[in-house]
């Protein structure tokens, strides 16, 4: 299963998008239109009860729902140490 990345262009989620690209990961992008309330739809809230962006669904189907945990997980999983402090 590819990772699924839920983001809103121009928001803080862009940083995670750049990190995914930098780490050369395969992922599917799903745009969340905050103004239209996409983040409050039942299917999104089932995955991310806080209704926030970004959200990354990992290959095992687990959702990560905040910037810091996504960045940390990506660095530990794919960064080979060079994307984390102290390495």
C-alpha positions in Angstrom: 0.0 0.0 0.0 1.3 3.5 -0.9 1.2 6.2 1.7 -1.7 8.5 1.5 -1.0 12.2 2.2 -3.9 14.6 2.9 -2.9 18.3 2.5 -4.0 21.8 1.7 -1.7 23.7 -0.7 -0.1 26.8 0.9 -0.5 25.5 4.4 2.0 24.0 6.8 1.3 20.6 5.1 3.5 21.8 2.2 6.5 21.2 4.4 5.6 17.5 4.7 5.0 17.3 1.0 8.5 18.6 0.4 9.9 16.1 2.9 8.2 13.2 1.2 9.6 14.4 -2.1 13.1 14.9 -0.6 13.0 11.3 0.8 11.9 10.1 -2.7 8.8 8.3 -1.3 5.9 7.0 -3.3 2.7 8.5 -2.0 -0.8 9.5 -3.2 -1.9 13.1 -2.6 -5.4 14.0 -1.5 -6.3 17.7 -1.4 -8.4 18.8 1.5 -10.4 22.0 0.8 -10.6 23.6 4.2 -12.9 26.4 3.0 -15.4 23.9 1.6 -15.3 22.0 4.9 -13.7 18.8 3.6 -11.9 18.4 6.9 -15.3 18.1 8.7 -16.7 15.4 6.5 -17.4 12.1 8.2 -14.9 10.1 6.1 -12.1 12.5 7.0 -13.0 12.7 10.7 -13.0 8.9 10.8 -9.3 9.0 9.9 -8.4 12.2 11.7 -10.9 13.0 14.5 -9.4 16.5 15.0 -10.1 17.5 11.5 -6.7 18.9 11.0 -4.1 18.8 8.2 -1.8 17.3 7.4 -2.6 13.6 7.7 -0.4 10.8 6.5 -1.7 7.3 6.3 1.3 5.0 6.5 1.8 1.7 4.5 0.3 -0.3 7.4 -2.9 1.9 7.4 -2.1 3.9 10.5 -2.9 7.6 10.3 -0.4 10.2 11.6 -2.3 13.4 12.2 0.1 16.2 13.1 3.1 17.8 11.4 5.7 16.8 14.1 4.7 13.1 14.3 4.7 12.8 10.5 8.1 14.5 10.1 9.6 12.4 12.9 8.2 9.1 11.5 9.4 9.9 8.0 12.9 10.8 9.3 13.1 7.6 11.3 11.6 5.4 8.6 13.3 6.7 5.5 15.9 9.4 6.4 18.8 7.2 7.1 19.7 9.5 10.0 20.5 12.5 7.9 17.2 14.2 8.4 17.1 14.0 12.2 18.9 16.2 14.8 22.1 14.8 16.2 22.8 12.5 13.2 
